[in-house]
Amino acid sequence: MSTFLSYFNAELINAIYHTLLHSLWQIPLIALGIKLAVKHFQVYSSKRTVHTNLSVLIISLIVSSFTFLFYSFREIPEIVVNTPSETGMIPITLDNIGSSESIITTSSWTDWLVNYNSVIVLVWTIGVAVFLGRFLVGWLGIQYIRRNAITDIPIEIQSAFSTILKKLNIKRHIQLGLSDIIPIPMVMGHVKPIVLLPLASINQLTIDEVEAILAHELAHVLHYDIIKNFIVILAEAIFFYHPVIWLLTSEIKEKREHICDDTVMKVLPDRLHYAKTLIKLGEIYQSRESHLTLALFNNKFKLMKRVKRILNLQNEPRSSKTRGMIIALVLGGFVIFTSAGIMQQVNTQE
């Protein structure tokens, strides 16, 4: 551990540590402020929710970047550490991390943060590396799937694809392919997007059902969901420790599917047929989620929620209002709890 931390100078550790510490109250405060402001001026919609949450993620990344820069160019204050007889604990250094002498006996969590700041930075670095590594593995997997896609498409499916492109008024070039690797339909790539259909399901779906699936996948392209998904991945990697981020990204993933469902129903207004298509696809394959591809459904529970929404059997604004109240309470509690503790901890250093 000490060898790994030796690659970080004291200024870098201090900057990262304070950035992580302040993000605990900054992100909830940003989320609460933006959500309350947007709720006051706009009516409810899935699109508004997605854009609001994405704004929170982007602003949180920007604010944390400025926090990091602020502490990077700031002198590290001299920390006065009391003797063990006064504090009941031994100062933590890179040399004695992990030794029995470094065990904290005080009950103050702020003192724990002061003494274990290097460990906190190490854990965060490992966490970010794991999430970004998973992203890289997924990206490499997507490139493999794309290279092995079958581009010799049956005429009736290619015709349905062209029809949906016209109905959605999509004029950019989008490739259509088949794959015997993927279990569910998906769209990948932004610069050169490609819609892939699982080869195994083609023979089990009618051409009308395939058309509905294509409409959903093309809706992801229409709404630039690949870019939105990248922002979500980046935020989840950097702020993997923050529950508010996971609340926001979970809502983004759910609502973007609703947006695509709404788009499908504008060009294919038969709600019952679309709902049956989703259920049929769900029965063919088990739900599966990828962090780099936009899956048609995540799990059976979410699939049934979508079906109820499509058939107007669910009062979405009310359920979303309840969720919003819960999120607001969580955010408010986070702000109050972390602000008090962090300010106390910062005051002990400055």
SERO-4910 file (N, C-alpha, C, O; in steps of 0.05 Angstrom, whole numbers):
BEGIN
 pado doro    nc1    nc2    nc3   cac1   cac2   cac3    cc1    cc2    cc3    oc1    oc2    oc3
  Met    A     17    -24      0      0      0      0     17     25      0     12     44    -15
  Ser    A     38     25     17     56     48     18     70     53     -8     74     76    -17
  Thr    A     77     31    -22     91     33    -48     72     47    -68     81     64    -83
  Phe    A     47     39    -68     28     50    -87     24     80    -81     23     96    -99
  Leu    A     20     87    -56     15    115    -48     40    133    -53     37    157    -54
  Ser    A     63    120    -55     87    136    -60     87    150    -87    101    170    -91
  Tyr    A     70    140   -105     67    153   -132     50    179   -130     50    195   -148
  Phe    A     37    183   -107     21    207   -103     36    226    -85     44    218    -63
  Asn    A     40    251    -93     53    270    -75     32    280    -56      8    276    -59
  Ala    A     41    294    -35     23    303    -14      2    322    -24    -21    321    -15
  Glu    A     10    339    -43     -9    359    -54    -32    345    -69    -55    352    -67
  Leu    A    -25    324    -85    -45    310   -100    -64    295    -82    -89    295    -86
  Ile    A    -53    282    -62    -70    267    -42    -89    287    -28   -113    281    -24
  Asn    A    -78    310    -20    -94    330     -6   -117    340    -24   -139    344    -15
  Ala    A   -111    345    -50   -131    355    -69   -153    335    -74   -177    342    -74
  Ile    A   -145    310    -79   -165    289    -84   -182    285    -59   -206    282    -61
  Tyr    A   -169    283    -36   -183    278    -11   -205    299     -5   -227    293      1
  His    A   -197    325     -8   -216    346     -3   -238    347    -24   -261    354    -19
  Thr    A   -232    340    -49   -252    339    -70   -273    318    -64   -297    323    -66
  Leu    A   -264    294    -55   -282    273    -47   -299    281    -23   -323    276    -22
  Leu    A   -286    294     -4   -300    302     20   -322    322     14   -344    319     24
  His    A   -315    342     -1   -335    363     -7   -357    353    -26   -379    364    -25
  Ser    A   -351    333    -42   -372    323    -60   -395    311    -44   -417    309    -55
  Leu    A   -390    302    -20   -411    290     -3   -434    310      2   -457    301      3
  Trp    A   -428    336      4   -449    355      8   -455    371    -18   -477    380    -22
  Gln    A   -435    374    -35   -439    389    -60   -460    376    -78   -478    390    -88
  Ile    A   -457    350    -83   -475    336   -102   -504    337    -92   -522    343   -108
  Pro    A   -510    330    -67   -538    332    -58   -549    360    -60   -572    364    -67
  Leu    A   -532    380    -54   -541    407    -55   -547    416    -83   -568    429    -89
  Ile    A   -530    408   -102   -535    414   -131   -560    400   -140   -577    412   -154
  Ala    A   -563    374   -133   -587    359   -142   -612    371   -131   -632    374   -145
  Leu    A   -612    377   -105   -636    388    -92   -643    415   -104   -667    420   -110
  Gly    A   -623    433   -109   -629    459   -120   -640    458   -148   -659    472   -154
  Ile    A   -627    442   -165   -636    440   -193   -664    427   -195   -681    437   -210
  Lys    A   -668    406   -180   -694    392   -181   -717    410   -172   -738    410   -184
  Leu    A   -712    425   -150   -733    443   -140   -738    466   -160   -761    474   -164
  Ala    A   -717    476   -172   -720    498   -191   -735    489   -216   -753    503   -225
  Val    A   -728    466   -227   -741    455   -251   -770    448   -245   -788    453   -261
  Lys    A   -775    436   -222   -802    429   -215   -820    453   -213   -844    451   -219
  His    A   -809    476   -205   -825    500   -201   -833    512   -228   -855    524   -231
  Phe    A   -816    509   -248   -821    522   -274   -831    504   -296   -841    514   -316
  Gln    A   -830    478   -293   -838    460   -314   -857    438   -304   -857    432   -280
  Val    A   -872    428   -322   -890    406   -316   -875    379   -318   -854    378   -329
  Tyr    A   -887    358   -306   -873    333   -306   -871    320   -334   -890    322   -350
  Ser    A   -849    308   -339   -845    291   -363   -820    274   -359   -802    282   -345
  Ser    A   -820    251   -373   -796    234   -371   -772    248   -383   -750    246   -372
  Lys    A   -776    263   -404   -753    278   -417   -742    299   -398   -718    303   -397
  Arg    A   -760    313   -384   -750    333   -365   -734    320   -343   -714    331   -334
  Thr    A   -743    297   -333   -729    283   -312   -701    275   -321   -682    279   -306
  Val    A   -699    264   -345   -672    256   -355   -654    280   -358   -631    279   -349
  His    A   -664    301   -370   -647    325   -374   -639    338   -348   -617    348   -345
  Thr    A   -657    338   -329   -651    349   -302   -629    333   -289   -610    345   -278
  Asn    A   -632    307   -289   -612    290   -275   -585    292   -290   -564    292   -277
  Leu    A   -585    293   -316   -560    296   -331   -547    323   -324   -523    324   -322
  Ser    A   -563    343   -321   -552    369   -314   -538    368   -286   -517    380   -282
  Val    A   -550    353   -268   -538    350   -241   -512    336   -244   -492    344   -231
  Leu    A   -511    315   -260   -486    300   -263   -464    317   -275   -441    317   -266
  Ile    A   -471    332   -296   -451    349   -310   -441    371   -291   -417    376   -289
  Ile    A   -459    384   -278   -451    406   -259   -435    395   -236   -416    408   -227
  Ser    A   -442    371   -226   -427    359   -205   -398    353   -213   -379    357   -198
  Leu    A   -395    343   -238   -368    338   -249   -352    364   -251   -328    365   -245
  Ile    A   -365    385   -260   -352    411   -263   -344    423   -236   -322    432   -232
  Val    A   -363    422   -217   -357    433   -190   -335    418   -176   -317    430   -164
  Ser    A   -335    391   -179   -314    375   -167   -287    381   -180   -266    380   -167
  Ser    A   -287    387   -206   -262    394   -220   -251    420   -210   -227    422   -205
  Phe    A   -268    439   -205   -259    465   -194   -249    461   -165   -230    474   -157
  Thr    A   -263    444   -150   -254    439   -123   -226    427   -123   -209    434   -106
  Phe    A   -222    408   -141   -196    395   -143   -174    415   -150   -153    415   -139
  Leu    A   -180    433   -170   -161    453   -178   -155    473   -155   -132    481   -151
  Phe    A   -176    480   -140   -173    498   -117   -153    487    -97   -135    501    -88
  Tyr    A   -156    462    -90   -139    450    -70   -111    442    -81    -92    439    -66
  Ser    A   -110    439   -108    -84    433   -120    -65    456   -119    -41    452   -116
  Phe    A    -76    481   -121    -59    505   -120    -58    518    -93    -49    541    -90
  Arg    A    -68    504    -74    -69    515    -47    -48    502    -29    -44    478    -31
  Glu    A    -35    518    -12    -15    506      6    -29    488     26    -51    494     36
  Ile    A    -16    465     32    -28    447     52    -24    459     79     -1    464     87
  Pro    A    -45    463     94    -42    475    121    -28    456    140    -30    432    138
  Glu    A    -13    467    157      1    451    177    -19    439    197    -34    454    209
  Ile    A    -18    413    199    -37    400    217    -23    394    243     -3    381    245
  Val    A    -35    404    264    -24    400    291    -38    375    303    -62    374    307
  Val    A    -21    355    307    -32    329    318    -24    327    347     -1    329    354
  Asn    A    -44    324    364    -39    321    393    -25    295    399    -25    277    383
  Thr    A    -14    293    423     -1    269    431    -21    247    436    -45    253    440
  Pro    A    -12    222    436    -30    200    441    -45    201    467    -68    193    469
  Ser    A    -31    212    487    -45    214    513    -67    234    513    -86    232    529
  Glu    A    -66    254    494    -87    274    492   -110    265    474   -133    272    480
  Thr    A   -104    250    454   -125    243    434   -133    214    435   -154    207    426
  Gly    A   -116    198    447   -122    169    448   -117    155    422   -127    133    418
  Met    A   -101    167    404    -95    153    379    -67    161    369    -56    182    377
  Ile    A    -57    144    351    -30    149    340    -33    161    313    -50    152    297
  Pro    A    -17    182    306    -18    193    279    -13    172    257      3    154    261
  Ile    A    -28    174    235    -25    155    213     -6    166    192     -9    189    183
  Thr    A     14    151    184     32    159    163     34    136    142     23    115    147
  Leu    A     47    142    120     50    122     99     66     98    109     63     76     99
  Asp    A     83    103    130    100     81    140     87     63    159     94     39    161
  Asn    A     67     73    174     54     56    194     26     48    187     11     38    204
  Ile    A     17     53    162    -10     44    154    -11     14    156      6      0    145
  Gly    A    -31      4    169    -35    -24    171    -23    -36    196    -28    -60    202
  Ser    A     -6    -21    210      6    -32    234    -13    -30    258    -32    -15    257
  Ser    A     -7    -44    279    -25    -44    302    -24    -18    317    -42    -11    332
  Glu    A     -2     -2    312      1     23    326    -17     45    314    -22     65    326
  Ser    A    -28     40    290    -44     60    276    -73     57    281    -89     71    268
  Ile    A    -81     40    300   -110     36    305   -121     60    319   -111     68    340
  Ile    A   -143     71    309   -156     94    321   -174     85    344   -190     67    340
  Thr    A   -171     98    366   -188     91    389   -209    112    395   -226    108    412
  Thr    A   -207    135    381   -227    155    386   -253    149    371   -252    134    352
  Ser    A   -275    160    380   -301    154    367   -308    175    346   -329    173    333
  Ser    A   -291    195    343   -297    216    324   -291    208    296   -268    201    289
  Trp    A   -312    207    278   -307    199    250   -292    221    235   -279    214    215
  Thr    A   -293    246    244   -278    267    231   -248    263    235   -232    268    218
  Asp    A   -241    255    259   -213    249    265   -203    225    248   -180    225    239
  Trp    A   -221    206    244   -214    183    227   -208    192    199   -189    183    186
  Leu    A   -224    211    188   -220    221    162   -193    235    159   -179    231    139
  Val    A   -186    251    180   -160    265    179   -137    246    177   -118    250    162
  Asn    A   -138    225    193   -115    207    195   -114    186    173    -92    176    167
  Tyr    A   -137    180    160   -137    160    139   -142    172    112   -152    158     94
  Asn    A   -134    197    108   -139    210     82   -125    196     59   -135    193     37
  Ser    A   -101    186     64    -86    172     43   -100    145     36   -100    138     13
  Val    A   -111    132     56   -125    107     50   -150    112     35   -157     97     17
  Ile    A   -164    134     41   -189    141     27   -182    146     -2   -197    137    -20
  Val    A   -161    160     -8   -153    166    -36   -146    140    -50   -152    136    -73
  Leu    A   -132    122    -36   -125     96    -48   -149     80    -55   -151     69    -77
  Val    A   -169     78    -37   -193     63    -42   -208     75    -66   -219     61    -83
  Trp    A   -210    102    -66   -223    116    -89   -209    110   -115   -223    104   -135
  Thr    A   -183    111   -115   -168    105   -140   -173     77   -150   -177     73   -174
  Ile    A   -174     58   -132   -179     30   -140   -207     27   -150   -212     14   -170
  Gly    A   -227     41   -137   -254     40   -146   -258     51   -174   -271     39   -191
  Val    A   -246     74   -179   -247     86   -206   -235     68   -227   -245     65   -249
  Ala    A   -212     56   -220   -198     38   -238   -216     14   -245   -216      5   -268
  Val    A   -230      3   -225   -248    -20   -230   -271    -12   -249   -276    -27   -268
  Phe    A   -283     11   -244   -306     19   -261   -297     26   -289   -310     18   -308
  Leu    A   -275     40   -291   -265     46   -318   -254     21   -332   -257     19   -357
  Gly    A   -243      2   -317   -235    -23   -329   -259    -38   -340   -257    -51   -361
  Arg    A   -281    -38   -325   -305    -51   -335   -315    -38   -360   -325    -51   -378
  Phe    A   -313    -11   -361   -321      3   -385   -304     -5   -409   -314     -9   -430
  Leu    A   -278     -7   -404   -259    -15   -426   -265    -43   -436   -266    -48   -460
  Val    A   -270    -62   -417   -276    -89   -425   -302    -90   -442   -304   -104   -462
  Gly    A   -322    -74   -433   -347    -73   -448   -343    -61   -475   -355    -71   -495
  Trp    A   -327    -40   -477   -322    -28   -503   -308    -47   -522   -315    -48   -546
  Leu    A   -289    -62   -512   -275    -82   -529   -294   -103   -538   -292   -113   -560
  Gly    A   -312   -111   -520   -332   -131   -527   -351   -121   -549   -358   -136   -567
  Ile    A   -358    -96   -547   -375    -84   -568   -361    -83   -595   -373    -89   -616
  Gln    A   -335    -77   -595   -320    -76   -620   -319   -104   -633   -321   -107   -657
  Tyr    A   -317   -124   -615   -317   -152   -626   -344   -159   -638   -345   -171   -659
  Ile    A   -365   -152   -624   -392   -158   -634   -397   -143   -660   -409   -155   -679
  Arg    A   -388   -119   -661   -392   -103   -685   -377   -114   -709   -388   -116   -731
  Arg    A   -352   -123   -705   -337   -134   -727   -349   -160   -737   -345   -167   -761
  Asn    A   -362   -175   -720   -373   -200   -728   -403   -199   -734   -417   -219   -737
  Ala    A   -414   -175   -737   -442   -171   -744   -447   -181   -773   -431   -178   -791
  Ile    A   -471   -192   -777   -479   -201   -803   -494   -178   -817   -515   -169   -806
  Thr    A   -485   -169   -839   -497   -146   -853   -515   -154   -876   -527   -137   -890
  Asp    A   -516   -180   -881   -534   -191   -902   -562   -194   -890   -569   -215   -880
  Ile    A   -579   -173   -893   -604   -171   -879   -627   -180   -898   -627   -173   -921
  Pro    A   -646   -196   -888   -669   -203   -904   -684   -178   -914   -685   -157   -900
  Ile    A   -694   -179   -938   -706   -156   -951   -729   -144   -935   -731   -119   -933
  Glu    A   -746   -160   -924   -769   -150   -909   -761   -135   -884   -773   -115   -876
  Ile    A   -739   -144   -871   -729   -130   -847   -715   -104   -855   -719    -83   -842
  Gln    A   -700   -104   -876   -687    -79   -886   -708    -59   -895   -705    -35   -890
  Ser    A   -730    -69   -907   -752    -51   -915   -765    -38   -890   -772    -14   -890
  Ala    A   -770    -54   -869   -782    -44   -845   -764    -23   -832   -773     -3   -821
  Phe    A   -737    -28   -833   -718    -10   -822   -718     17   -836   -718     38   -823
  Ser    A   -720     16   -862   -721     41   -878   -747     56   -872   -747     81   -871
  Thr    A   -769     42   -869   -794     54   -863   -794     69   -837   -803     92   -835
  Ile    A   -782     57   -816   -780     70   -789   -762     94   -790   -767    114   -777
  Leu    A   -740     92   -805   -722    115   -808   -737    139   -819   -733    162   -810
  Lys    A   -754    134   -839   -769    156   -851   -790    167   -832   -793    192   -830
  Lys    A   -803    150   -817   -824    158   -798   -811    175   -775   -824    194   -766
  Leu    A   -787    168   -767   -774    183   -746   -758    207   -756   -746    222   -741
  Asn    A   -758    210   -783   -744    232   -796   -714    232   -789   -702    253   -784
  Ile    A   -702    208   -789   -673    205   -784   -659    204   -811   -664    185   -827
  Lys    A   -642    223   -817   -630    225   -843   -600    216   -843   -589    213   -865
  Arg    A   -589    212   -820   -561    204   -818   -559    174   -825   -579    159   -823
  His    A   -535    165   -833   -532    137   -840   -530    120   -815   -513    125   -798
  Ile    A   -547    100   -814   -547     81   -791   -547     53   -803   -563     46   -820
  Gln    A   -528     37   -794   -525     10   -804   -544     -9   -789   -549     -5   -765
  Leu    A   -553    -30   -803   -569    -51   -790   -554    -77   -793   -543    -83   -814
  Gly    A   -554    -92   -771   -540   -118   -772   -553   -139   -755   -570   -133   -738
  Leu    A   -545   -163   -759   -554   -186   -743   -530   -198   -728   -507   -196   -738
  Ser    A   -535   -209   -705   -513   -221   -690   -522   -246   -676   -545   -248   -665
  Asp    A   -505   -266   -676   -511   -291   -662   -498   -291   -634   -497   -312   -621
  Ile    A   -487   -268   -626   -474   -266   -600   -492   -253   -579   -494   -262   -556
  Ile    A   -506   -232   -587   -522   -217   -568   -549   -231   -563   -559   -245   -581
  Pro    A   -560   -228   -539   -586   -241   -532   -610   -223   -537   -632   -232   -538
  Ile    A   -605   -197   -539   -627   -178   -541   -619   -156   -562   -596   -152   -567
  Pro    A   -639   -142   -573   -633   -121   -592   -618    -98   -578   -622    -93   -554
  Met    A   -601    -85   -592   -585    -63   -581   -575    -44   -602   -574    -51   -626
  Val    A   -568    -20   -594   -556     -1   -611   -529      7   -599   -527     10   -575
  Met    A   -509      9   -616   -482     17   -606   -469     37   -625   -474     37   -649
  Gly    A   -452     53   -613   -438     73   -629   -454     99   -633   -478     98   -635
  His    A   -440    121   -633   -453    147   -638   -444    159   -665   -461    168   -680
  Val    A   -418    159   -670   -408    170   -695   -418    153   -718   -427    163   -739
  Lys    A   -415    126   -715   -424    107   -735   -443     87   -722   -435     64   -717
  Pro    A   -467     95   -716   -486     78   -702   -494     53   -718   -496     54   -742
  Ile    A   -499     32   -703   -508      7   -715   -529     -5   -697   -526     -7   -673
  Val    A   -551    -13   -709   -573    -27   -694   -569    -57   -699   -568    -66   -722
  Leu    A   -567    -72   -678   -563   -101   -680   -587   -116   -670   -598   -110   -648
  Leu    A   -595   -136   -685   -617   -154   -676   -606   -182   -671   -589   -191   -687
  Pro    A   -614   -194   -650   -605   -222   -644   -615   -241   -665   -639   -243   -670
  Leu    A   -597   -256   -677   -605   -274   -698   -624   -295   -689   -642   -304   -704
  Ala    A   -622   -304   -663   -638   -325   -653   -668   -317   -650   -685   -334   -651
  Ser    A   -673   -291   -648   -701   -282   -643   -715   -275   -669   -740   -272   -669
  Ile    A   -701   -272   -691   -714   -264   -716   -736   -283   -725   -757   -274   -733
  Asn    A   -730   -309   -723   -750   -328   -732   -774   -331   -713   -794   -343   -720
  Gln    A   -772   -319   -689   -793   -321   -670   -810   -296   -669   -830   -295   -654
  Leu    A   -803   -275   -684   -818   -250   -684   -830   -245   -712   -818   -251   -732
  Thr    A   -854   -234   -712   -866   -226   -738   -853   -201   -748   -839   -187   -733
  Ile    A   -857   -194   -773   -845   -170   -784   -855   -145   -770   -841   -125   -767
  Asp    A   -881   -145   -761   -892   -122   -747   -878   -119   -720   -873    -97   -710
  Glu    A   -872   -142   -707   -858   -141   -681   -830   -131   -684   -819   -116   -668
  Val    A   -817   -140   -706   -789   -131   -711   -790   -101   -716   -771    -87   -708
  Glu    A   -810    -91   -730   -812    -62   -736   -815    -46   -710   -803    -25   -707
  Ala    A   -830    -57   -690   -832    -43   -665   -806    -42   -650   -799    -22   -638
  Ile    A   -791    -65   -651   -765    -66   -638   -745    -46   -651   -730    -32   -637
  Leu    A   -746    -45   -677   -728    -27   -691   -735      2   -685   -717     19   -682
  Ala    A   -760      8   -682   -768     35   -675   -757     43   -648   -749     66   -644
  His    A   -758     24   -629   -748     30   -602   -717     35   -603   -708     55   -591
  Glu    A   -703     19   -617   -674     22   -618   -666     47   -633   -647     61   -625
  Leu    A   -680     54   -654   -674     78   -669   -682    103   -652   -670    124   -656
  Ala    A   -701    100   -634   -708    123   -617   -684    130   -599   -680    153   -592
  His    A   -668    110   -591   -644    115   -575   -625    132   -591   -612    150   -580
  Val    A   -622    127   -617   -605    143   -634   -616    171   -637   -601    191   -635
  Leu    A   -642    172   -641   -655    198   -644   -651    217   -620   -647    241   -624
  His    A   -651    205   -596   -649    221   -572   -620    223   -561   -616    231   -538
  Tyr    A   -600    214   -577   -572    216   -569   -566    201   -543   -551    211   -526
  Asp    A   -579    178   -539   -576    164   -514   -548    152   -510   -540    147   -487
  Ile    A   -533    148   -531   -506    138   -528   -489    159   -514   -473    152   -496
  Ile    A   -492    184   -521   -477    206   -507   -486    208   -478   -469    211   -460
  Lys    A   -512    207   -474   -522    208   -447   -512    185   -430   -506    188   -406
  Asn    A   -510    162   -442   -501    138   -428   -471    141   -420   -463    132   -399
  Phe    A   -456    154   -437   -427    159   -431   -425    177   -407   -408    173   -390
  Ile    A   -441    198   -405   -441    216   -382   -448    201   -357   -436    205   -336
  Val    A   -467    183   -359   -476    166   -336   -452    148   -327   -447    146   -303
  Ile    A   -439    136   -346   -416    118   -340   -394    133   -326   -382    124   -307
  Leu    A   -388    157   -337   -366    173   -325   -373    182   -296   -356    180   -279
  Ala    A   -398    190   -292   -406    199   -265   -406    176   -246   -397    179   -223
  Glu    A   -415    152   -255   -416    129   -237   -387    120   -230   -383    109   -209
  Ala    A   -368    123   -249   -341    115   -243   -327    134   -223   -314    125   -205
  Ile    A   -330    160   -227   -317    179   -210   -330    182   -183   -317    184   -162
  Phe    A   -357    181   -183   -372    183   -157   -385    157   -149   -407    156   -139
  Phe    A   -371    135   -153   -382    109   -147   -390    106   -118   -407     89   -111
  Tyr    A   -379    122   -101   -383    120    -72   -408    135    -63   -416    134    -40
  His    A   -420    151    -81   -441    169    -74   -469    158    -80   -475    154   -103
  Pro    A   -486    153    -60   -512    142    -65   -531    160    -81   -548    150    -95
  Val    A   -527    186    -79   -544    205    -94   -539    201   -124   -558    203   -140
  Ile    A   -514    197   -132   -508    193   -160   -522    168   -170   -533    168   -193
  Trp    A   -522    147   -155   -535    122   -163   -566    125   -165   -579    113   -182
  Leu    A   -577    142   -147   -606    148   -149   -612    162   -175   -631    156   -189
  Leu    A   -595    182   -182   -599    198   -206   -595    181   -232   -612    183   -250
  Thr    A   -574    165   -233   -569    150   -257   -589    127   -260   -596    120   -283
  Ser    A   -599    116   -238   -620     96   -240   -645    107   -252   -658     94   -269
  Glu    A   -652    132   -244   -675    145   -255   -671    152   -285   -690    150   -301
  Ile    A   -647    160   -292   -641    166   -320   -646    141   -338   -658    142   -359
  Lys    A   -635    118   -329   -637     93   -344   -667     85   -347   -674     75   -369
  Glu    A   -683     89   -327   -711     82   -329   -726    101   -347   -742     92   -364
  Lys    A   -722    127   -343   -737    146   -358   -730    148   -388   -747    154   -404
  Arg    A   -705    141   -395   -697    142   -423   -712    120   -438   -718    123   -462
  Glu    A   -718     98   -425   -734     77   -438   -762     86   -442   -775     80   -462
  His    A   -773    101   -423   -800    113   -426   -801    132   -449   -820    132   -464
  Ile    A   -780    148   -452   -779    167   -474   -780    152   -501   -794    160   -520
  Cys    A   -764    131   -503   -764    115   -528   -790    101   -532   -799     99   -555
  Asp    A   -803     92   -511   -830     80   -514   -849    100   -525   -866     94   -542
  Asp    A   -848    125   -515   -866    146   -525   -861    152   -554   -879    157   -569
  Thr    A   -835    151   -562   -828    156   -590   -840    134   -608   -850    139   -629
  Val    A   -838    109   -599   -848     86   -614   -878     90   -618   -888     85   -640
  Met    A   -892     98   -597   -921    100   -599   -931    123   -616   -954    124   -624
  Lys    A   -912    142   -622   -919    163   -640   -919    154   -669   -935    163   -686
  Val    A   -902    135   -676   -900    125   -703   -915     99   -707   -923     92   -729
  Leu    A   -919     84   -685   -934     59   -685   -954     61   -663   -949     50   -641
  Pro    A   -977     73   -667   -995     80   -645  -1010     56   -632  -1025     61   -613
  Asp    A  -1006     32   -642  -1020      9   -630  -1006      1   -604   -987    -14   -604
  Arg    A  -1016     12   -582  -1003      7   -556  -1003    -22   -548   -983    -32   -538
  Leu    A  -1026    -35   -552  -1028    -63   -544  -1008    -81   -559   -996    -99   -548
  His    A  -1005    -76   -585   -987    -92   -601   -958    -88   -591   -943   -107   -590
  Tyr    A   -951    -63   -585   -924    -57   -575   -919    -70   -548   -897    -81   -543
  Ala    A   -939    -69   -531   -936    -81   -504   -932   -111   -507   -916   -123   -493
  Lys    A   -948   -124   -524   -946   -153   -528   -918   -160   -540   -907   -181   -534
  Thr    A   -908   -142   -557   -881   -147   -568   -860   -148   -547   -842   -165   -547
  Leu    A   -861   -129   -528   -842   -128   -506   -844   -153   -489   -824   -164   -481
  Ile    A   -869   -161   -483   -873   -184   -466   -862   -209   -480   -849   -226   -468
  Lys    A   -867   -211   -506   -858   -234   -521   -827   -235   -522   -815   -256   -519
  Leu    A   -815   -212   -525   -786   -211   -525   -775   -219   -498   -754   -232   -495
  Gly    A   -789   -210   -477   -780   -216   -450   -783   -246   -444   -767   -257   -428
  Glu    A   -802   -259   -456   -805   -288   -452   -784   -304   -468   -777   -326   -459
  Ile    A   -774   -293   -489   -754   -307   -505   -727   -307   -491   -712   -327   -490
  Tyr    A   -720   -284   -480   -694   -281   -467   -696   -270   -439   -715   -255   -433
  Gln    A   -678   -277   -422   -676   -266   -395   -665   -238   -398   -650   -231   -417
  Ser    A   -673   -221   -378   -664   -193   -380   -634   -192   -376   -622   -207   -361
  Arg    A   -622   -173   -389   -593   -169   -388   -586   -140   -393   -597   -128   -412
  Glu    A   -568   -128   -377   -561   -100   -380   -531    -98   -386   -514   -112   -375
  Ser    A   -524    -80   -405   -497    -74   -412   -492    -44   -407   -510    -28   -412
  His    A   -468    -37   -398   -462     -9   -392   -455      7   -416   -453     31   -415
  Leu    A   -450     -6   -439   -443      9   -463   -464      6   -484   -463     20   -504
  Thr    A   -484    -11   -480   -506    -14   -500   -532     -8   -486   -534    -10   -462
  Leu    A   -552     -1   -502   -577      7   -491   -597    -16   -495   -608    -20   -516
  Ala    A   -600    -32   -473   -617    -55   -475   -646    -47   -475   -654    -26   -466
  Leu    A   -663    -65   -487   -691    -59   -490   -705    -61   -463   -725    -47   -458
  Phe    A   -696    -78   -446   -708    -80   -419   -686    -89   -400   -667   -102   -408
  Asn    A   -690    -83   -374   -670    -89   -354   -677   -115   -338   -660   -132   -334
  Asn    A   -701   -117   -329   -710   -141   -315   -740   -142   -317   -754   -124   -326
  Lys    A   -751   -165   -308   -779   -170   -311   -796   -149   -297   -817   -141   -307
  Phe    A   -787   -141   -273   -803   -121   -258   -805    -95   -273   -827    -84   -276
  Lys    A   -782    -85   -283   -782    -60   -298   -797    -63   -324   -810    -44   -333
  Leu    A   -796    -87   -336   -810    -91   -361   -840    -89   -357   -854    -77   -373
  Met    A   -850   -101   -335   -879   -100   -330   -887    -72   -323   -910    -63   -330
  Lys    A   -870    -56   -310   -876    -28   -305   -879    -13   -331   -897      4   -333
  Arg    A   -861    -19   -350   -863     -5   -376   -888    -13   -390   -901      4   -403
  Val    A   -895    -39   -389   -919    -48   -403   -944    -34   -391   -962    -25   -406
  Lys    A   -945    -32   -365   -968    -18   -352   -969     11   -360   -991     22   -365
  Arg    A   -946     23   -362   -945     51   -371   -954     54   -399   -969     73   -405
  Ile    A   -946     36   -417   -953     37   -445   -984     35   -448   -996     48   -465
  Leu    A   -995     17   -432  -1024     12   -433  -1040     32   -416  -1064     28   -412
  Asn    A  -1027     52   -405  -1040     72   -388  -1052     60   -363  -1074     68   -354
  Leu    A  -1039     40   -352  -1049     27   -328  -1034     36   -303  -1038     25   -281
  Gln    A  -1017     56   -306  -1000     65   -284  -1001     96   -284   -997    109   -304
  Asn    A  -1006    107   -260  -1006    136   -257   -978    145   -251   -970    148   -228
  Glu    A   -963    150   -273   -934    156   -270   -928    182   -255   -911    181   -238
  Pro    A   -942    204   -260   -936    228   -246   -937    225   -216   -921    236   -201
  Arg    A   -958    210   -206   -960    206   -178   -937    190   -166   -926    197   -146
  Ser    A   -931    167   -180   -909    151   -170   -883    166   -171   -866    163   -153
  Ser    A   -879    182   -192   -854    198   -194   -853    220   -173   -832    227   -163
  Lys    A   -877    230   -166   -878    251   -145   -869    239   -119   -855    252   -103
  Thr    A   -879    214   -113   -871    201    -88   -841    196    -88   -828    200    -68
  Arg    A   -830    186   -111   -801    181   -112   -786    207   -108   -766    208    -95
  Gly    A   -796    229   -120   -783    254   -118   -782    264    -89   -762    275    -80
  Met    A   -804    259    -74   -804    266    -45   -783    250    -30   -770    261    -12
  Ile    A   -781    224    -36   -762    207    -22   -733    217    -29   -717    219    -11
  Ile    A   -728    222    -54   -702    231    -62   -695    258    -49   -673    263    -40
  Ala    A   -715    276    -47   -711    302    -34   -703    298     -5   -686    313      5
  Leu    A   -717    280      9   -710    274     37   -682    264     40   -667    272     58
  Val    A   -675    245     22   -648    234     23   -627    256     18   -606    257     32
  Leu    A   -632    273     -2   -613    294     -9   -611    314     15   -589    322     22
  Gly    A   -634    321     26   -633    340     49   -618    328     72   -602    343     85
  Gly    A   -623    303     78   -608    290    100   -578    289     95   -563    293    114
  Phe    A   -571    283     71   -543    282     63   -530    309     67   -508    311     78
  Val    A   -543    330     58   -532    357     61   -527    365     90   -506    374     97
  Ile    A   -548    360    107   -546    367    135   -524    351    149   -508    363    164
  Phe    A   -524    325    145   -505    307    159   -476    313    150   -459    316    167
  Thr    A   -472    313    124   -444    316    115   -433    344    119   -409    347    124
  Ser    A   -450    364    116   -440    392    119   -429    397    147   -408    408    150
  Ala    A   -444    388    167   -436    392    194   -409    377    200   -391    389    211
  Gly    A   -408    352    191   -383    337    196   -360    347    180   -337    349    191
  Ile    A   -364    355    155   -342    364    139   -331    390    148   -306    394    149
  Met    A   -349    409    156   -339    435    165   -323    431    191   -304    446    196
  Gln    A   -332    413    208   -317    407    232   -290    396    226   -270    404    238
  Gln    A   -289    378    206   -264    365    198   -244    385    186   -220    385    191
  Val    A   -255    403    169   -239    423    155   -228    443    176   -205    451    173
  Asn    A   -244    450    196   -235    469    216   -212    458    232   -195    473    243
  Thr    A   -210    431    235   -188    419    250   -162    421    235   -140    418    246
  Gln    A   -164    426    208   -139    427    192   -130    455    186   -107    460    181
  Glu    A   -148    474    188   -141    502    179   -140    520    203   -135    544    200
***
